[in-house]
């Protein structure tokens, strides 16, 4: 067995940054097992037996005892059938259980490489790399695109999930405590919340880029502009097999014949006109909203985007 198959891939970033698209495009390779968001608060207990109590949980050496055994079991494709059965509440839950059980069974039988698609693992990326030798892929997306998506979906964010993690505050987010406390109760202003979350996530990513030059940090816009060559390079970097069938599936996913905007009920679809999607935020947002997002993120956004990227 290829020992490289034991090394997982972690695809992370902020939610609504395109991690699902990237994860599923990489999982076209039959050597990959796609596992979605084990660190999501609402994750399936069959996939990861330990409960997750906060969005964007931070795992480090000081608290790894809470997670390590469960994540080792996940990466060894040990499915927690009884825990999952006890959590079933609907036919949809049952069908998800069958899907996940098949993923684990096939992953173990075929010695597939596990790919964890999980935006909520971004603060824990360093720990995954250190403990599991994970290849880390971090997706960056324009702050206006991310915030406009939050607004469209009416997704607010409760910063108590971050403030309630002392280790995360200690290691990364203490400089933002006052900002979080000031808006933690303001669930109505999604624009302000989304801008602050973007700042914090990608300030940490900028620091990780300095500490870990081996991390692969990609802009969603660059992949969207040229998906064929972008994914070909990513496949090569990760040691995956870029076949003609992979190329065809990526082309189908990003073709200009696909819709340029997905309906709210299909937000997790990966069939989208990728180039047209790049600047959807310009249509969704008013000029005043764009200016506000720019001002709220300008201390971090130049790490990834030029003035021209706001036009």
C-alpha positions as CSV (number, residue, x, y, z in Angstrom):
1,X,0.0,0.0,0.0
2,X,1.2,3.5,-0.8
3,X,2.2,5.1,2.5
4,X,1.1,8.5,1.1
5,X,-2.5,7.2,1.2
6,X,-2.3,7.5,5.0
7,X,-1.6,11.2,4.8
8,X,-5.0,13.1,4.9
9,X,-5.8,16.2,3.0
10,X,-7.5,19.1,4.9
11,X,-9.4,21.6,2.8
12,X,-10.4,24.6,4.9
13,X,-11.0,28.3,5.0
14,X,-14.1,30.4,6.1
15,X,-17.6,29.0,5.5
16,X,-18.9,30.2,2.1
17,X,-15.4,30.4,0.7
18,X,-15.7,27.5,-1.8
19,X,-14.3,24.7,0.3
20,X,-17.1,22.3,-0.8
21,X,-16.3,23.0,-4.5
22,X,-12.6,22.4,-4.0
23,X,-13.1,19.3,-1.8
24,X,-15.4,17.7,-4.3
25,X,-13.3,18.5,-7.3
26,X,-10.3,16.8,-5.6
27,X,-12.5,13.8,-4.6
28,X,-13.2,13.1,-8.3
29,X,-9.9,11.1,-8.0
30,X,-11.1,7.6,-7.0
31,X,-8.2,7.4,-4.6
32,X,-9.9,10.0,-2.4
33,X,-12.6,9.5,0.3
34,X,-14.6,12.8,0.8
35,X,-15.6,13.4,4.4
36,X,-17.6,16.6,5.1
37,X,-17.2,18.8,8.1
38,X,-16.4,16.6,11.0
39,X,-15.8,19.7,13.2
40,X,-19.2,21.1,12.4
41,X,-21.4,21.5,15.5
42,X,-24.1,19.6,13.7
43,X,-21.8,16.8,12.5
44,X,-23.0,13.2,12.3
45,X,-21.9,11.2,15.4
46,X,-21.2,8.2,13.2
47,X,-18.5,10.1,11.5
48,X,-16.9,11.6,14.6
49,X,-18.0,10.3,18.0
50,X,-17.0,13.3,20.1
51,X,-19.4,16.2,20.3
52,X,-18.4,19.6,19.0
53,X,-19.6,22.4,21.2
54,X,-18.4,25.5,19.4
55,X,-18.3,26.7,15.8
56,X,-14.7,26.9,14.6
57,X,-13.3,24.7,17.4
58,X,-9.6,25.2,18.2
59,X,-7.6,22.0,18.7
60,X,-4.1,22.4,20.0
61,X,-1.6,20.5,22.2
62,X,-3.4,21.7,25.4
63,X,-6.8,20.2,24.6
64,X,-6.0,17.5,22.0
65,X,-7.0,14.8,24.5
66,X,-10.6,15.7,23.9
67,X,-10.4,15.0,20.1
68,X,-7.4,12.9,19.2
69,X,-8.8,9.4,19.7
70,X,-12.0,10.2,17.8
71,X,-10.1,11.8,14.9
72,X,-7.7,8.9,14.7
73,X,-10.7,6.6,14.4
74,X,-12.2,8.8,11.7
75,X,-9.0,8.7,9.7
76,X,-8.9,4.9,10.1
77,X,-12.5,4.8,8.8
78,X,-14.0,3.4,12.0
79,X,-17.6,4.2,11.7
80,X,-19.6,4.6,15.0
81,X,-22.7,2.8,13.9
82,X,-24.5,2.6,17.2
83,X,-23.9,6.3,18.1
84,X,-25.4,7.2,14.7
85,X,-28.4,4.9,15.0
86,X,-29.2,6.5,18.4
87,X,-29.1,10.0,16.8
88,X,-31.4,9.2,13.9
89,X,-34.5,11.4,13.8
90,X,-35.7,11.2,10.2
91,X,-35.5,9.4,6.9
92,X,-33.0,12.0,5.8
93,X,-30.8,11.2,8.8
94,X,-31.0,7.5,7.8
95,X,-30.0,8.2,4.2
96,X,-27.0,10.2,5.4
97,X,-26.0,7.4,7.7
98,X,-26.0,5.0,4.7
99,X,-23.9,7.5,2.7
100,X,-21.3,8.0,5.4
101,X,-21.2,4.3,6.2
102,X,-20.5,3.5,2.5
103,X,-17.8,6.2,2.4
104,X,-16.0,4.7,5.4
105,X,-16.4,1.1,4.2
106,X,-15.1,2.0,0.7
107,X,-12.3,4.2,2.1
108,X,-11.0,1.4,4.3
109,X,-11.4,-1.4,1.7
110,X,-9.8,0.6,-1.1
111,X,-7.1,2.2,1.0
112,X,-8.3,5.7,0.0
113,X,-6.7,8.9,1.1
114,X,-9.1,10.7,3.5
115,X,-10.0,14.3,2.5
116,X,-11.6,16.4,5.2
117,X,-13.6,19.3,3.8
118,X,-14.1,21.5,6.8
119,X,-14.0,25.3,6.9
120,X,-14.5,25.1,10.7
121,X,-11.1,23.5,11.0
122,X,-9.2,26.5,9.9
123,X,-7.9,27.5,13.4
124,X,-6.9,23.9,14.0
125,X,-5.0,23.5,10.6
126,X,-1.6,23.7,12.3
127,X,-2.6,20.9,14.7
128,X,-3.8,18.7,11.9
129,X,-0.6,19.2,10.0
130,X,1.6,18.4,13.1
131,X,-0.3,15.4,14.4
132,X,-1.4,13.7,11.2
133,X,1.1,15.2,8.7
134,X,-2.0,16.5,6.8
135,X,-1.6,18.3,3.6
136,X,-3.4,21.6,4.3
137,X,-5.3,23.5,1.5
138,X,-6.7,26.9,2.6
139,X,-9.2,28.7,0.4
140,X,-9.4,32.5,0.5
141,X,-12.3,34.3,-1.0
142,X,-12.9,38.0,-1.4
143,X,-14.5,39.5,1.7
144,X,-17.3,41.1,-0.2
145,X,-18.1,37.7,-1.8
146,X,-18.2,36.0,1.6
147,X,-20.2,38.7,3.3
148,X,-22.7,39.0,0.5
149,X,-23.3,35.3,0.7
150,X,-23.9,35.6,4.5
151,X,-26.4,38.4,3.8
152,X,-28.1,36.5,1.0
153,X,-28.6,33.5,3.2
154,X,-29.4,35.6,6.3
155,X,-26.6,33.7,8.2
156,X,-25.5,35.6,11.3
157,X,-22.7,34.5,13.6
158,X,-22.5,34.3,17.4
159,X,-19.1,35.3,18.5
160,X,-19.6,33.6,21.9
161,X,-18.5,30.5,20.0
162,X,-15.0,32.1,19.7
163,X,-15.0,34.0,23.0
164,X,-15.9,30.8,24.8
165,X,-12.7,29.1,23.7
166,X,-9.9,30.4,26.1
167,X,-7.1,28.6,24.2
168,X,-8.2,30.1,20.9
169,X,-8.4,33.6,22.4
170,X,-5.0,33.1,24.1
171,X,-3.2,31.9,20.9
172,X,-4.9,33.8,18.2
173,X,-7.9,36.1,18.8
174,X,-7.2,38.1,22.0
175,X,-6.6,41.3,19.9
176,X,-10.1,41.0,18.6
177,X,-11.9,40.5,22.0
178,X,-13.3,44.0,22.2
179,X,-14.6,43.9,18.6
180,X,-16.3,40.6,19.2
181,X,-17.8,41.7,22.6
182,X,-19.2,44.9,21.1
183,X,-21.1,43.1,18.4
184,X,-21.7,39.7,20.0
185,X,-25.3,40.6,20.7
186,X,-26.0,42.3,17.4
187,X,-27.3,39.5,15.3
188,X,-29.1,41.9,13.0
189,X,-25.9,43.4,11.4
190,X,-24.7,40.5,9.4
191,X,-22.4,42.7,7.3
192,X,-20.4,43.8,10.4
193,X,-20.3,40.3,11.8
194,X,-19.2,38.7,8.5
195,X,-16.5,41.3,8.0
196,X,-15.1,40.7,11.5
197,X,-15.1,37.0,11.1
198,X,-13.4,37.3,7.7
199,X,-10.7,39.6,9.2
200,X,-10.0,37.1,12.1
201,X,-9.9,34.0,9.9
202,X,-7.6,35.4,7.3
203,X,-5.3,37.2,9.7
204,X,-4.7,33.8,11.2
205,X,-4.2,32.3,7.7
206,X,-1.7,35.0,6.9
207,X,0.3,34.1,10.1
208,X,0.0,30.4,9.2
209,X,1.4,31.1,5.7
210,X,4.5,32.6,7.3
211,X,4.9,29.7,9.7
212,X,4.1,26.9,7.2
213,X,5.2,27.7,3.7
214,X,4.1,24.1,2.8
215,X,0.5,25.0,3.3
216,X,-1.3,25.5,0.0
217,X,-3.2,28.8,0.1
218,X,-5.4,29.5,-3.0
219,X,-7.7,32.3,-3.9
220,X,-11.2,31.1,-4.9
221,X,-11.2,33.7,-7.7
222,X,-8.0,32.3,-9.3
223,X,-9.5,28.8,-9.4
224,X,-12.8,30.1,-10.7
225,X,-11.1,32.1,-13.5
226,X,-9.1,29.1,-14.8
227,X,-10.4,25.9,-13.2
228,X,-8.8,23.4,-15.6
229,X,-5.3,24.6,-15.1
230,X,-5.8,25.6,-11.5
231,X,-7.0,22.2,-10.4
232,X,-4.4,20.5,-12.6
233,X,-1.7,22.3,-10.6
234,X,-3.4,21.5,-7.3
235,X,-3.7,17.8,-8.2
236,X,0.0,17.7,-9.1
237,X,1.0,19.5,-5.9
238,X,-1.0,17.0,-3.8
239,X,0.2,14.0,-5.7
240,X,-3.2,13.1,-7.1
241,X,-4.0,11.6,-10.5
242,X,-5.3,14.2,-12.9
243,X,-6.9,12.1,-15.6
244,X,-9.1,13.0,-18.6
245,X,-12.2,12.0,-16.7
246,X,-11.1,14.4,-13.8
247,X,-10.7,17.2,-16.4
248,X,-14.1,16.5,-17.9
249,X,-15.8,16.6,-14.5
250,X,-14.1,19.9,-13.5
251,X,-15.1,21.4,-16.8
252,X,-18.7,20.3,-16.2
253,X,-18.7,21.8,-12.8
254,X,-17.4,25.2,-13.9
255,X,-18.8,25.5,-17.4
256,X,-20.3,28.8,-18.5
257,X,-23.4,26.8,-19.4
258,X,-24.1,26.4,-15.7
259,X,-26.1,29.0,-13.8
260,X,-24.2,32.0,-12.5
261,X,-26.1,32.0,-9.3
262,X,-27.5,29.1,-7.3
263,X,-30.9,29.1,-5.7
264,X,-30.8,29.3,-1.9
265,X,-32.1,25.8,-1.6
266,X,-29.2,24.5,-3.6
267,X,-26.3,26.4,-2.1
268,X,-24.1,23.3,-1.8
269,X,-24.3,22.4,-5.4
270,X,-20.9,22.6,-7.2
271,X,-22.3,23.2,-10.7
272,X,-21.9,26.9,-11.3
273,X,-20.5,29.1,-14.0
274,X,-17.3,29.8,-12.2
275,X,-16.1,32.9,-14.0
276,X,-19.5,34.6,-13.8
277,X,-19.7,33.8,-10.1
278,X,-16.5,35.7,-9.3
279,X,-18.2,39.1,-9.1
280,X,-21.7,38.2,-8.1
281,X,-21.1,40.3,-5.0
282,X,-21.1,43.4,-7.1
283,X,-24.7,42.7,-8.1
284,X,-25.8,41.7,-4.6
285,X,-24.3,44.6,-2.7
286,X,-24.9,48.3,-2.9
287,X,-21.9,50.6,-3.3
288,X,-22.3,51.7,0.3
289,X,-22.2,48.1,1.5
290,X,-19.1,47.4,-0.6
291,X,-17.4,50.5,0.9
292,X,-18.3,49.4,4.4
293,X,-16.9,45.9,3.9
294,X,-13.8,47.4,2.5
295,X,-13.3,49.7,5.4
296,X,-14.0,46.9,8.0
297,X,-11.5,44.5,6.4
298,X,-8.8,46.8,5.0
299,X,-6.3,45.9,7.7
300,X,-6.2,42.3,6.4
301,X,-7.6,42.2,2.9
302,X,-4.4,43.7,1.2
303,X,-2.7,40.4,2.2
304,X,-4.7,38.8,-0.6
305,X,-6.5,41.4,-2.7
306,X,-5.4,44.6,-4.4
307,X,-7.4,47.8,-4.8
308,X,-8.3,46.6,-8.3
309,X,-10.0,43.5,-6.9
310,X,-12.6,45.8,-5.3
311,X,-13.7,47.3,-8.6
